Amino acid sequence: MEALLGQLSFEPGFVFSKDVTYVQFLDRVCEEERVLRSVGVWDVPHPWLNLFVPRSRILDFDAGVFKCIFRDSNPAGLVLMYPMNMDKWDDRMTTVTPTSHDVFYNVALLWSALSTNDVEQLHRDNKAVLAFLEKANIGYKQYLPHHTSQDGWLQHFGVKWSKIIVLKAKYDPQAILSPGQRMFLSPAKVSSSAVA
């Protein structure tokens, strides 16, 4: 740990580390929920933004997001960042990840809006983050995005869209699951898209 910390640039007095088991690491958000519930701030809006950022652009992300967009703000919540090895992902998975990179970062901005003003500001900040990523051509992928049209979903899934169509036709041919996501307009649309 000392060798890893030695490579970082930070104020030594501000280091915080905590050794946990693998299961505790997997359950870290649940533990945070318990803490927030205990102080009465869990039942507030959580405008979370989860992103996959290519390792080759993580410093650009830092410069544009943390050092620019969030430079003068101090939102309540957690920021989780950890690397993911692309070779651990499988083409059978439908989750969309950045392409042609051996490592990408999961960046989770897990905000808690403690007031009405916070909700509006955090939504603006999330939109600013996404706009920056697009403008800077970061090559990110949003995890669990919200699109208002099928075209948005098609763009999100890219080459995996045909796999999504096949799975939808196989497991939900009547298109009754997830109607609010607007991925599939009707059962007929699922069937005709699967054939095409």
Backbone as a chain_set.jsonl record, in Angstrom:
{"seq": "MEALLGQLSFEPGFVFSKDVTYVQFLDRVCEEERVLRSVGVWDVPHPWLNLFVPRSRILDFDAGVFKCIFRDSNPAGLVLMYPMNMDKWDDRMTTVTPTSHDVFYNVALLWSALSTNDVEQLHRDNKAVLAFLEKANIGYKQYLPHHTSQDGWLQHFGVKWSKIIVLKAKYDPQAILSPGQRMFLSPAKVSSSAVA", "coords": {"N": [[0.822, -1.19, 0.0], [1.944, 1.218, 0.746], [3.778, 1.622, -1.342], [2.05, 2.022, -3.511], [0.625, 4.326, -2.666], [2.736, 6.065, -2.627], [3.088, 6.789, -5.253], [1.174, 8.607, -5.796], [-0.149, 11.97, -5.878], [-0.796, 13.96, -3.304], [-2.016, 15.462, -0.248], [-0.388, 14.281, 2.487], [-1.531, 14.099, 5.112], [-4.201, 13.792, 4.653], [-4.861, 11.265, 3.872], [-6.977, 8.493, 3.691], [-7.662, 5.27, 4.456], [-9.115, 2.021, 4.309], [-9.269, -1.232, 5.283], [-11.011, -3.897, 3.958], [-13.03, -6.857, 3.629], [-13.553, -8.887, 0.679], [-16.288, -9.352, 0.291], [-17.369, -7.294, 1.875], [-16.475, -5.138, 0.35], [-17.991, -5.515, -1.989], [-20.464, -4.985, -0.91], [-20.509, -2.304, -0.323], [-22.086, -0.023, -1.059], [-24.542, -0.614, 0.027], [-23.899, -0.515, 2.717], [-23.324, 2.209, 2.942], [-25.901, 3.159, 2.486], [-27.158, 2.269, 4.835], [-25.863, 3.899, 6.72], [-26.681, 6.478, 5.847], [-29.449, 6.22, 6.188], [-29.539, 6.009, 8.953], [-29.013, 8.594, 9.783], [-31.096, 9.922, 8.743], [-31.131, 10.787, 6.042], [-31.511, 9.229, 3.797], [-33.885, 8.949, 2.362], [-34.078, 10.84, 0.215], [-33.809, 12.524, -2.974], [-31.642, 10.91, -5.308], [-29.622, 11.743, -7.586], [-27.885, 9.964, -9.36], [-24.973, 9.241, -11.316], [-23.549, 7.011, -13.401], [-20.671, 5.894, -14.954], [-18.601, 4.525, -17.572], [-15.318, 4.913, -18.236], [-12.706, 5.193, -20.554], [-9.388, 4.097, -19.838], [-7.351, 5.494, -21.133], [-8.332, 8.055, -21.236], [-8.836, 8.959, -18.697], [-7.482, 10.911, -17.243], [-8.153, 13.204, -18.647], [-10.852, 13.208, -18.078], [-10.743, 13.672, -15.309], [-9.604, 16.277, -15.31], [-11.576, 17.772, -16.663], [-13.988, 17.225, -15.315], [-13.772, 16.831, -12.376], [-11.903, 18.862, -11.744], [-12.93, 21.043, -12.986], [-15.885, 21.195, -13.628], [-16.885, 20.378, -11.081], [-15.301, 21.904, -9.45], [-15.798, 24.138, -7.689], [-17.793, 23.172, -6.097], [-19.382, 21.141, -3.586], [-20.826, 18.525, -3.432], [-23.105, 16.375, -1.623], [-22.429, 13.015, -0.939], [-21.075, 10.019, -2.483], [-18.112, 9.285, -4.366], [-17.137, 6.867, -6.461], [-14.417, 5.236, -7.891], [-12.916, 2.945, -9.902], [-10.66, 0.69, -11.552], [-11.435, -1.483, -14.334], [-10.849, -4.581, -15.817], [-10.865, -5.187, -19.187], [-10.654, -7.693, -20.349], [-12.023, -9.337, -18.676], [-14.617, -9.107, -19.299], [-17.286, -10.232, -21.349], [-18.405, -11.117, -24.608], [-20.982, -12.055, -24.599], [-22.314, -10.585, -22.754], [-24.616, -7.909, -22.26], [-24.173, -5.387, -21.377], [-22.837, -2.243, -22.187], [-19.603, -1.268, -22.928], [-16.657, 0.872, -23.004], [-14.911, 0.815, -26.111], [-12.163, -1.05, -27.534], [-10.133, -0.912, -25.516], [-7.901, -1.926, -22.953], [-8.287, -1.525, -20.285], [-10.805, 0.045, -18.387], [-12.411, 2.633, -16.493], [-14.753, 2.433, -13.878], [-16.763, 4.949, -13.007], [-18.535, 6.287, -10.532], [-20.817, 8.614, -9.636], [-22.309, 9.236, -6.904], [-24.586, 10.922, -5.749], [-26.387, 12.676, -3.138], [-29.264, 14.492, -2.822], [-29.922, 17.042, -0.778], [-31.665, 19.121, -0.607], [-34.237, 20.965, -2.397], [-33.003, 22.74, -4.143], [-30.533, 21.445, -4.386], [-31.245, 19.167, -5.879], [-31.932, 20.226, -8.405], [-29.482, 21.49, -9.059], [-27.678, 19.309, -9.06], [-28.727, 17.773, -11.133], [-28.239, 19.549, -13.242], [-25.445, 19.582, -13.086], [-24.862, 16.876, -13.689], [-25.777, 16.79, -16.338], [-23.971, 18.606, -17.398], [-21.579, 17.198, -17.084], [-22.017, 15.023, -18.849], [-22.277, 16.468, -21.239], [-19.713, 17.608, -21.426], [-18.181, 15.228, -21.726], [-19.105, 14.323, -24.19], [-18.407, 16.503, -25.892], [-15.624, 16.515, -25.58], [-15.049, 14.163, -26.706], [-14.637, 11.71, -25.296], [-15.204, 8.977, -25.353], [-16.711, 7.471, -23.621], [-19.056, 5.339, -21.848], [-22.31, 5.346, -20.642], [-23.561, 3.834, -17.747], [-26.559, 2.279, -17.16], [-28.259, 4.258, -18.511], [-30.662, 6.9, -19.327], [-32.875, 7.077, -21.841], [-35.026, 8.77, -24.076], [-36.133, 7.813, -26.349], [-36.369, 5.175, -28.813], [-34.345, 5.405, -30.662], [-32.294, 6.628, -29.194], [-31.575, 4.52, -27.487], [-30.715, 2.672, -29.401], [-28.463, 3.964, -30.385], [-26.956, 3.965, -28.021], [-26.502, 1.168, -27.497], [-25.33, 0.366, -29.87], [-23.402, -1.84, -31.793], [-24.329, -3.967, -30.313], [-27.052, -3.863, -30.378], [-28.557, -5.566, -32.082], [-28.32, -7.989, -30.762], [-29.707, -7.39, -28.413], [-32.278, -7.105, -29.47], [-32.788, -9.746, -30.332], [-32.735, -11.127, -27.873], [-34.845, -9.834, -26.544], [-37.032, -10.546, -28.193], [-37.006, -13.271, -27.761], [-37.306, -13.647, -24.919], [-39.218, -11.809, -24.041], [-41.523, -11.509, -25.845], [-43.962, -10.163, -26.079], [-43.43, -7.663, -25.3], [-43.817, -6.624, -22.65], [-42.296, -6.083, -20.448], [-40.415, -3.528, -18.84], [-41.651, -1.082, -19.976], [-41.461, 1.676, -19.565], [-38.935, 2.455, -20.257], [-38.801, 2.884, -22.935], [-37.507, 1.41, -24.897], [-38.519, -0.488, -26.627], [-41.125, -0.254, -28.826], [-43.5, -1.677, -29.398], [-45.003, -5.021, -29.368], [-45.078, -5.944, -32.043], [-43.057, -4.408, -33.19], [-40.808, -5.435, -31.883], [-40.787, -8.075, -32.896], [-40.559, -7.646, -35.711], [-38.159, -6.264, -35.785], [-36.434, -8.186, -34.88], [-36.317, -9.948, -36.974], [-35.194, -8.466, -39.01]], "CA": [[0.0, 0.0, 0.0], [2.854, 2.369, 0.796], [4.336, 1.823, -2.683], [0.987, 2.6, -4.341], [0.373, 5.694, -2.223], [3.908, 6.861, -2.964], [2.987, 7.229, -6.642], [0.092, 9.582, -5.908], [0.127, 13.334, -5.455], [-1.844, 14.36, -2.367], [-1.538, 15.91, 1.058], [-0.29, 13.057, 3.282], [-2.427, 14.092, 6.267], [-5.587, 13.558, 4.24], [-5.035, 9.88, 3.415], [-7.911, 7.653, 4.427], [-7.757, 3.932, 3.871], [-9.881, 1.1, 5.133], [-9.166, -2.606, 4.811], [-12.275, -4.625, 4.041], [-13.064, -8.129, 2.91], [-14.125, -8.784, -0.665], [-17.746, -9.244, 0.443], [-17.64, -5.939, 2.35], [-16.289, -4.25, -0.793], [-19.164, -5.665, -2.854], [-21.638, -4.481, -0.204], [-20.172, -0.964, 0.164], [-23.171, 0.94, -1.24], [-25.56, -0.972, 1.021], [-23.425, 0.009, 4.0], [-23.54, 3.656, 2.89], [-27.338, 3.36, 2.661], [-27.459, 2.119, 6.269], [-25.376, 5.104, 7.399], [-27.567, 7.593, 5.497], [-30.747, 6.0, 6.857], [-29.396, 6.254, 10.392], [-29.027, 10.04, 10.037], [-32.321, 10.467, 8.155], [-30.972, 11.414, 4.73], [-31.579, 8.277, 2.694], [-35.108, 9.162, 1.586], [-33.969, 12.076, -0.57], [-33.441, 12.158, -4.343], [-30.251, 10.522, -5.559], [-29.33, 11.868, -9.021], [-26.627, 9.273, -9.585], [-24.463, 9.137, -12.67], [-22.573, 5.925, -13.478], [-19.988, 5.983, -16.247], [-17.415, 3.735, -17.872], [-14.41, 5.846, -18.894], [-11.471, 4.509, -20.963], [-8.181, 4.468, -19.081], [-6.577, 6.466, -21.894], [-8.926, 9.393, -21.106], [-9.24, 9.214, -17.312], [-6.913, 12.19, -16.804], [-8.993, 14.232, -19.261], [-12.076, 13.198, -17.276], [-10.404, 14.358, -14.058], [-9.413, 17.707, -15.57], [-12.823, 18.414, -17.08], [-15.109, 17.011, -14.387], [-13.455, 17.148, -10.979], [-11.162, 20.116, -11.602], [-13.632, 22.134, -13.655], [-17.33, 21.217, -13.335], [-17.118, 20.294, -9.631], [-14.227, 22.626, -8.767], [-16.267, 24.995, -6.598], [-18.959, 22.605, -5.42], [-19.1, 20.085, -2.628], [-22.083, 17.798, -3.283], [-23.144, 15.29, -0.64], [-22.48, 11.696, -1.536], [-19.85, 9.27, -2.71], [-17.563, 9.111, -5.7], [-16.391, 5.622, -6.548], [-13.642, 5.094, -9.129], [-12.009, 1.817, -9.878], [-10.405, 0.155, -12.885], [-12.021, -2.765, -14.712], [-10.113, -5.222, -16.904], [-11.747, -5.512, -20.302], [-10.626, -9.124, -20.652], [-12.955, -10.035, -17.778], [-15.946, -8.931, -19.875], [-17.569, -11.269, -22.319], [-19.307, -10.634, -25.66], [-22.365, -12.452, -24.307], [-22.897, -9.566, -21.883], [-25.256, -6.835, -23.008], [-23.683, -4.096, -20.887], [-21.986, -1.592, -23.171], [-18.37, -0.742, -22.343], [-15.826, 1.547, -23.998], [-14.31, -0.16, -27.024], [-10.731, -1.12, -27.841], [-9.271, -0.523, -24.395], [-7.689, -3.059, -22.072], [-8.792, -1.152, -18.963], [-11.65, 1.228, -18.294], [-12.764, 2.953, -15.115], [-16.122, 2.661, -13.462], [-16.825, 6.195, -12.239], [-19.901, 6.4, -10.015], [-21.07, 9.853, -8.894], [-23.48, 8.814, -6.132], [-24.975, 12.118, -5.004], [-27.625, 12.778, -2.354], [-29.782, 15.862, -2.88], [-30.466, 17.332, 0.554], [-32.679, 20.175, -0.729], [-34.761, 21.129, -3.754], [-31.936, 23.373, -4.929], [-29.529, 20.426, -4.678], [-31.747, 18.307, -6.958], [-31.775, 20.957, -9.663], [-28.061, 21.703, -9.329], [-27.047, 18.039, -9.394], [-29.163, 17.422, -12.491], [-27.47, 20.409, -14.156], [-24.058, 19.104, -13.073], [-24.804, 15.615, -14.437], [-25.881, 17.142, -17.761], [-22.707, 19.251, -17.773], [-20.59, 16.12, -17.2], [-22.278, 14.311, -20.104], [-21.96, 17.381, -22.349], [-18.248, 17.667, -21.51], [-17.69, 13.962, -22.257], [-19.418, 14.313, -25.628], [-17.607, 17.524, -26.581], [-14.215, 16.117, -25.537], [-14.951, 12.866, -27.395], [-13.975, 10.844, -24.324], [-15.422, 7.562, -25.664], [-17.304, 6.874, -22.429], [-20.387, 4.741, -21.936], [-23.061, 5.518, -19.409], [-24.179, 2.611, -17.248], [-27.953, 2.545, -16.81], [-28.673, 5.581, -18.983], [-32.088, 7.14, -19.56], [-33.117, 7.624, -23.172], [-36.462, 9.023, -24.258], [-36.586, 7.248, -27.616], [-35.68, 3.955, -29.23], [-33.113, 5.821, -31.338], [-31.275, 6.833, -28.164], [-31.123, 3.2, -27.058], [-29.98, 2.083, -30.509], [-27.141, 4.598, -30.375], [-26.245, 3.5, -26.822], [-26.083, -0.228, -27.625], [-24.486, 0.211, -31.05], [-23.362, -3.165, -32.407], [-25.032, -4.937, -29.471], [-28.496, -3.696, -30.514], [-29.172, -6.76, -32.682], [-28.386, -9.001, -29.688], [-30.798, -6.968, -27.532], [-33.516, -7.424, -30.194], [-32.974, -11.201, -30.292], [-33.08, -11.497, -26.493], [-36.188, -9.316, -26.265], [-37.994, -11.383, -28.917], [-37.009, -14.604, -27.158], [-37.736, -13.688, -23.527], [-40.342, -10.899, -23.797], [-42.054, -11.233, -27.189], [-45.111, -9.253, -26.024], [-42.893, -6.36, -24.885], [-44.521, -6.148, -21.449], [-41.315, -5.681, -19.436], [-39.713, -2.25, -18.991], [-42.249, -0.175, -20.961], [-41.077, 3.061, -19.302], [-37.614, 2.774, -20.815], [-39.013, 3.227, -24.349], [-36.582, 0.69, -25.771], [-39.298, -1.213, -27.625], [-42.383, 0.482, -28.962], [-44.653, -2.59, -29.396], [-44.599, -6.395, -29.681], [-44.828, -6.058, -33.482], [-41.762, -3.776, -33.445], [-39.794, -6.385, -31.431], [-40.749, -9.19, -33.837], [-40.037, -7.219, -37.01], [-36.749, -5.885, -35.623], [-35.645, -9.406, -34.705], [-36.169, -10.567, -38.287], [-34.388, -7.592, -39.875]], "C": [[0.866, 1.253, 0.0], [3.421, 2.679, -0.593], [3.3, 2.46, -3.606], [0.727, 4.053, -3.967], [1.532, 6.622, -2.588], [3.874, 7.405, -4.38], [1.937, 8.322, -6.837], [0.544, 10.957, -5.433], [-1.036, 13.795, -4.585], [-1.197, 14.879, -1.088], [-1.538, 14.708, 2.0], [-1.245, 12.994, 4.487], [-3.871, 13.778, 5.928], [-5.835, 12.142, 3.73], [-6.042, 9.182, 4.319], [-7.956, 6.304, 3.737], [-8.482, 3.031, 4.863], [-9.76, -0.289, 4.525], [-10.503, -3.3, 5.031], [-12.142, -5.951, 3.304], [-13.666, -7.895, 1.534], [-15.636, -8.607, -0.588], [-18.126, -7.853, 0.943], [-17.468, -4.923, 1.223], [-17.504, -4.312, -1.711], [-20.401, -5.023, -2.24], [-21.479, -3.024, 0.239], [-21.298, 0.041, 0.009], [-24.299, 0.663, -0.243], [-25.17, -0.431, 2.402], [-23.614, 1.526, 4.054], [-25.021, 3.985, 3.073], [-27.712, 3.26, 4.142], [-27.036, 3.367, 7.05], [-26.315, 6.283, 7.113], [-28.945, 7.438, 6.122], [-30.662, 6.353, 8.343], [-29.401, 7.738, 10.74], [-30.181, 10.731, 9.312], [-32.178, 11.125, 6.802], [-30.931, 10.4, 3.588], [-32.771, 8.568, 1.791], [-35.132, 10.542, 0.938], [-33.63, 11.654, -1.994], [-31.943, 11.868, -4.466], [-29.981, 10.594, -7.066], [-27.957, 11.29, -9.36], [-26.265, 9.25, -11.061], [-23.342, 8.107, -12.665], [-21.991, 5.881, -14.886], [-18.864, 4.958, -16.345], [-16.523, 4.628, -18.73], [-13.134, 5.093, -19.283], [-10.268, 5.016, -20.173], [-7.393, 5.556, -19.809], [-7.101, 7.891, -21.748], [-9.286, 9.757, -19.667], [-8.653, 10.528, -16.787], [-7.672, 13.364, -17.407], [-10.318, 14.349, -18.494], [-11.849, 13.974, -15.977], [-10.306, 15.866, -14.266], [-10.731, 18.405, -15.884], [-13.942, 18.324, -16.073], [-14.747, 17.461, -12.986], [-12.786, 18.509, -10.811], [-11.835, 21.291, -12.281], [-15.101, 22.174, -13.221], [-17.602, 21.224, -11.831], [-16.087, 21.053, -8.811], [-14.716, 23.403, -7.549], [-17.484, 24.445, -5.873], [-18.528, 21.471, -4.507], [-20.381, 19.279, -2.403], [-21.974, 16.685, -2.245], [-23.215, 13.969, -1.379], [-21.105, 11.085, -1.701], [-19.402, 9.398, -4.158], [-16.744, 7.832, -5.646], [-15.682, 5.587, -7.895], [-12.754, 3.88, -8.981], [-11.865, 1.238, -11.274], [-11.069, -1.206, -13.079], [-11.194, -3.309, -15.877], [-11.081, -5.664, -17.985], [-11.771, -7.012, -20.586], [-11.49, -9.96, -19.708], [-14.393, -9.913, -18.268], [-16.067, -9.857, -21.066], [-18.554, -10.73, -23.354], [-20.755, -11.052, -25.452], [-23.077, -11.435, -23.42], [-23.496, -8.451, -22.724], [-24.836, -5.45, -22.506], [-22.703, -3.52, -21.9], [-20.794, -0.957, -22.455], [-17.608, 0.042, -23.409], [-15.12, 0.505, -24.864], [-12.802, 0.014, -27.136], [-9.826, -0.571, -26.735], [-9.107, -1.726, -23.484], [-8.221, -2.791, -20.667], [-9.708, 0.06, -19.118], [-12.017, 1.414, -16.836], [-14.274, 3.025, -14.946], [-16.066, 3.916, -12.585], [-18.282, 6.375, -11.824], [-20.004, 7.664, -9.167], [-22.394, 9.636, -8.16], [-23.919, 9.927, -5.174], [-26.259, 11.911, -4.213], [-28.048, 14.243, -2.372], [-30.486, 16.167, -1.567], [-31.492, 18.46, 0.534], [-33.169, 20.22, -2.169], [-33.719, 21.754, -4.662], [-30.854, 22.371, -5.315], [-29.961, 19.546, -5.846], [-31.5, 18.987, -8.297], [-30.312, 21.134, -10.032], [-27.375, 20.405, -9.741], [-27.48, 17.541, -10.773], [-28.407, 18.262, -13.524], [-26.017, 19.932, -14.246], [-23.916, 17.804, -13.87], [-24.886, 15.873, -15.938], [-24.588, 17.79, -18.249], [-21.599, 18.209, -17.943], [-20.767, 15.401, -18.531], [-21.944, 15.181, -21.317], [-20.443, 17.496, -22.539], [-17.696, 16.404, -22.156], [-17.934, 13.855, -23.763], [-18.503, 15.27, -26.39], [-16.131, 17.125, -26.654], [-13.979, 14.765, -26.213], [-14.202, 11.837, -26.542], [-14.155, 9.354, -24.643], [-15.982, 6.795, -24.483], [-18.58, 6.112, -22.797], [-21.063, 4.951, -20.59], [-23.668, 4.176, -19.026], [-25.555, 2.988, -16.715], [-28.38, 3.955, -17.225], [-30.192, 5.693, -19.071], [-32.213, 7.787, -20.93], [-34.619, 7.761, -23.36], [-36.989, 8.463, -25.572], [-35.812, 5.973, -27.909], [-34.369, 4.297, -29.937], [-31.971, 6.05, -30.348], [-30.699, 5.509, -27.684], [-30.296, 2.529, -28.143], [-28.568, 2.653, -30.557], [-26.315, 4.109, -29.185], [-25.682, 2.096, -27.019], [-25.215, -0.479, -28.848], [-24.569, -1.181, -31.637], [-24.077, -4.226, -31.582], [-26.552, -4.859, -29.627], [-29.167, -4.945, -31.08], [-29.279, -7.881, -31.657], [-29.532, -8.672, -28.726], [-32.142, -7.337, -28.172], [-33.812, -8.92, -30.115], [-33.392, -11.645, -28.888], [-34.493, -11.037, -26.127], [-37.245, -10.188, -26.934], [-38.108, -12.765, -28.281], [-37.659, -14.621, -25.776], [-38.913, -12.781, -23.192], [-40.994, -10.518, -25.124], [-43.26, -10.293, -27.202], [-44.712, -7.852, -25.558], [-43.647, -5.784, -23.694], [-43.555, -5.69, -20.357], [-40.676, -4.351, -19.812], [-40.33, -1.298, -20.009], [-41.805, 1.275, -20.779], [-39.732, 3.447, -19.873], [-37.672, 3.138, -22.29], [-37.981, 2.587, -25.279], [-37.328, 0.03, -26.923], [-40.693, -0.618, -27.652], [-43.594, -0.431, -28.887], [-44.156, -3.986, -29.66], [-44.275, -6.577, -31.16], [-43.451, -5.502, -33.826], [-40.623, -4.731, -33.028], [-39.657, -7.507, -32.453], [-40.142, -8.783, -35.17], [-38.571, -6.834, -36.919], [-35.885, -7.122, -35.503], [-35.375, -10.089, -36.045], [-35.184, -9.784, -39.144], [-32.913, -7.748, -39.685]], "O": [[0.549, 2.234, -0.673], [3.534, 3.842, -0.979], [3.634, 3.342, -4.397], [0.621, 4.914, -4.84], [1.334, 7.813, -2.827], [4.558, 8.383, -4.682], [1.826, 8.894, -7.921], [1.507, 11.079, -4.676], [-2.143, 13.997, -5.084], [0.009, 14.747, -0.883], [-2.605, 14.164, 2.284], [-1.715, 11.91, 4.831], [-4.679, 13.525, 6.822], [-6.913, 11.854, 3.209], [-5.968, 9.269, 5.545], [-8.261, 6.223, 2.547], [-8.461, 3.25, 6.074], [-10.117, -0.49, 3.365], [-11.054, -3.294, 6.132], [-11.256, -6.134, 2.469], [-14.222, -6.831, 1.261], [-16.203, -7.798, -1.323], [-19.115, -7.287, 0.476], [-18.222, -3.953, 1.143], [-17.993, -3.277, -2.162], [-21.288, -4.566, -2.961], [-22.237, -2.555, 1.088], [-21.46, 0.898, 0.877], [-24.93, 1.59, 0.266], [-26.019, 0.049, 3.153], [-24.015, 2.068, 5.084], [-25.365, 4.967, 3.732], [-28.492, 4.069, 4.644], [-27.761, 3.834, 7.929], [-26.7, 7.005, 8.033], [-29.547, 8.426, 6.543], [-31.592, 6.922, 8.914], [-29.751, 8.11, 11.86], [-30.248, 11.959, 9.263], [-33.017, 11.948, 6.433], [-30.375, 10.684, 2.527], [-32.665, 8.442, 0.571], [-36.085, 11.305, 1.097], [-33.2, 10.519, -2.202], [-31.109, 12.498, -3.816], [-30.106, 9.579, -7.752], [-27.0, 12.023, -9.611], [-27.133, 9.242, -11.934], [-22.315, 8.295, -12.012], [-22.721, 5.837, -15.876], [-18.259, 4.576, -15.343], [-16.918, 5.049, -19.817], [-12.537, 4.424, -18.44], [-10.152, 6.206, -19.881], [-6.828, 6.443, -19.169], [-6.401, 8.842, -22.096], [-9.968, 10.755, -19.437], [-9.282, 11.19, -15.961], [-7.822, 14.403, -16.764], [-10.834, 15.447, -18.29], [-12.656, 14.822, -15.597], [-10.86, 16.641, -13.487], [-10.969, 19.517, -15.415], [-14.764, 19.236, -15.973], [-15.362, 18.389, -12.46], [-13.066, 19.228, -9.852], [-11.365, 22.422, -12.166], [-15.51, 23.099, -12.519], [-18.447, 21.982, -11.356], [-16.007, 20.865, -7.597], [-14.103, 23.329, -6.485], [-18.138, 25.165, -5.119], [-17.437, 20.919, -4.65], [-20.964, 19.333, -1.32], [-20.9, 16.127, -2.018], [-23.976, 13.824, -2.336], [-20.115, 11.558, -1.143], [-20.217, 9.594, -5.059], [-15.782, 7.725, -4.886], [-16.289, 5.879, -8.926], [-11.945, 3.791, -8.057], [-12.795, 1.277, -12.078], [-11.243, -1.974, -12.132], [-10.878, -2.576, -16.814], [-12.009, -6.43, -17.723], [-12.793, -7.544, -21.017], [-11.664, -11.159, -19.923], [-15.291, -10.548, -17.715], [-15.077, -10.215, -21.703], [-19.45, -9.961, -23.005], [-21.659, -10.475, -26.055], [-24.306, -11.427, -23.344], [-22.956, -8.09, -23.769], [-25.122, -4.446, -23.159], [-21.838, -4.233, -22.409], [-20.963, -0.203, -21.496], [-17.886, -0.109, -24.599], [-14.774, -0.573, -24.381], [-12.254, 1.083, -26.867], [-8.867, 0.151, -27.009], [-10.062, -2.469, -23.261], [-8.566, -3.724, -19.943], [-9.418, 0.979, -19.884], [-11.944, 0.478, -16.04], [-14.978, 3.606, -15.772], [-15.4, 3.932, -11.55], [-19.154, 6.589, -12.665], [-19.368, 7.777, -8.119], [-23.467, 9.829, -8.731], [-23.661, 9.881, -3.971], [-27.103, 11.087, -4.566], [-27.281, 15.125, -1.985], [-31.541, 15.6, -1.283], [-32.126, 18.73, 1.554], [-32.588, 19.591, -3.053], [-33.565, 21.348, -5.814], [-30.317, 22.424, -6.421], [-29.147, 19.213, -6.708], [-30.928, 18.392, -9.211], [-29.937, 20.95, -11.19], [-26.574, 20.401, -10.675], [-26.68, 16.95, -11.499], [-27.985, 17.746, -14.559], [-25.433, 19.882, -15.328], [-22.965, 17.644, -14.635], [-24.162, 15.258, -16.72], [-24.158, 17.554, -19.378], [-20.772, 18.327, -18.847], [-19.799, 15.188, -19.261], [-21.396, 14.692, -22.305], [-19.949, 17.485, -23.667], [-16.839, 16.485, -23.036], [-17.089, 13.363, -24.51], [-17.901, 14.901, -27.399], [-15.466, 17.365, -27.662], [-12.848, 14.284, -26.282], [-13.265, 11.187, -27.005], [-13.323, 8.544, -24.233], [-15.749, 5.593, -24.357], [-19.101, 6.232, -23.905], [-20.457, 4.754, -19.536], [-24.22, 3.468, -19.869], [-25.687, 3.911, -15.911], [-28.81, 4.749, -16.389], [-30.911, 4.707, -18.909], [-31.726, 8.894, -21.157], [-35.39, 6.948, -22.852], [-38.17, 8.621, -25.88], [-34.752, 5.72, -27.337], [-33.391, 3.558, -29.822], [-30.821, 5.71, -30.628], [-29.489, 5.381, -27.496], [-29.288, 1.887, -27.847], [-27.597, 1.919, -30.745], [-25.115, 3.866, -29.319], [-24.508, 1.858, -26.738], [-24.441, -1.436, -28.868], [-25.657, -1.664, -31.949], [-24.401, -5.291, -32.108], [-27.27, -5.692, -29.074], [-30.233, -5.341, -30.607], [-30.241, -8.649, -31.686], [-30.244, -9.57, -28.277], [-33.041, -7.827, -27.487], [-34.948, -9.319, -29.861], [-34.308, -12.455, -28.742], [-35.241, -11.768, -25.478], [-38.248, -10.532, -26.31], [-39.186, -13.359, -28.266], [-38.47, -15.5, -25.484], [-39.548, -12.966, -22.153], [-41.017, -9.343, -25.491], [-43.551, -9.686, -28.232], [-45.557, -6.965, -25.437], [-44.065, -4.626, -23.707], [-43.96, -4.981, -19.435], [-40.427, -4.091, -20.989], [-39.603, -0.75, -20.838], [-41.775, 2.031, -21.75], [-39.413, 4.632, -19.969], [-36.696, 3.647, -22.84], [-37.628, 3.151, -26.314], [-36.837, -0.011, -28.051], [-41.353, -0.498, -26.62], [-44.631, -0.019, -28.366], [-43.029, -4.163, -30.121], [-43.32, -7.273, -31.508], [-42.75, -6.066, -34.667], [-39.608, -4.832, -33.717], [-38.543, -7.86, -32.841], [-39.296, -9.499, -35.706], [-37.815, -7.048, -37.866], [-34.742, -7.131, -35.96], [-34.339, -10.728, -36.23], [-34.425, -10.371, -39.916], [-32.13, -7.072, -40.352]]}, "num_chains": 1, "name": "protein.A"}
